[in-house]
Amino acid sequence: MSTPVRKRNRVRTGALALTAVAALALGTAATAGASGATDAEAAAPVAAAAKDGPTSVAYVEVNNHSMRNVGKYTLADGDNVFDVAVIFAANINYDTNSKSAYLHFNENVQRVLDNADTEIRPLQEQGIKVVLSVLGNHEGAGFANFPSQEAASAFAKEMSDTVAEYGLDGIDFDDEYADYGNNGTGQPNDSSFVHLVTALRANMPDKIISLYNIGPAASRLSYGGVDVSGKFDYAWNPYYGTWQVPGIGLPKSQLSPAAVEIGRTSQSTVGSLAGRTVSEGYGVFLTYNLDGNNRSADVSAFTRELYGSDAVYTP
């Protein structure tokens, strides 16, 4: 197995019960969530039936690539290759005046959100869920250092409001690059992430919450008798080209021990990890950095193992 590859970046400028997870994988409408859903949410279509096999996830670096690329890959029978598309990435920033965290979109993320009708809605119409990843931004604010339950709940509301406003299907947590302690912020504490996830799940009970299994937050899932592991729909390994089972109390159907970077992880390694996913009974397969090139050979390396079919690329 190759050496672990972390996501390459600048400033990153980038559960529910099994029946609920099955519904997510089947692509059922994600609009029956919390009350007060926007028109965009109400318009989100009901997807076609899902293929047989693990849920495939595609992170897209929207500083460089279009979300539309996720919808260009199908199996020979016409089913989508990818089930979940992740907008990478919004940021958790820190306001030094108010001494509080806030949700920030760089110009490329904002462009995707503002152009939801062309960047997001076509994927949802195909039955692909679209999730917003939130990432640290070197400012000291992170998911693991909210100083109070109220502060965590306020940030959770910013995230759930964004999901509602833009008709998204959920939130992905990636606790990297926070640089805890910058700008006078606190170090990670045991209660912060538990309060944050609890509040977010309460705000959006029928949306996806996923965990990129890295950073202080990922190891702080229990506090005061509350364990939030079951509030996640998915968790995945953060090291590309490797196999690592996320240390979270979820069933295999909701975990991706395999992680690959499309175009950088060798096709032989991709195929091996996909085969192991199937043979060991795991239900998710994570990919990162889908770009605008024809990557059908790289994608087929895992679809053959997961679904018994090559991938077809349609420009």
PyMOL commands that set and color helices and strands:
alter all, ss='L'
color gray80, all
select helices_A, chain A and resi 18-25+39-43+67-72+107-114+116-119+121-126+149-166+182-184+192-203+215-218+229-231+252-254+267-279+296-307
alter helices_A, ss='H'
color red, helices_A
select strands_A, chain A and resi 55-61+73-75+84-95+100-104+129-136+170-174+208-212+222-223+226-227+234-236+242-243+255-256+258-261+284-288+311-313
alter strands_A, ss='S'
color yellow, strands_A
deselect
rebuild
show_as cartoon
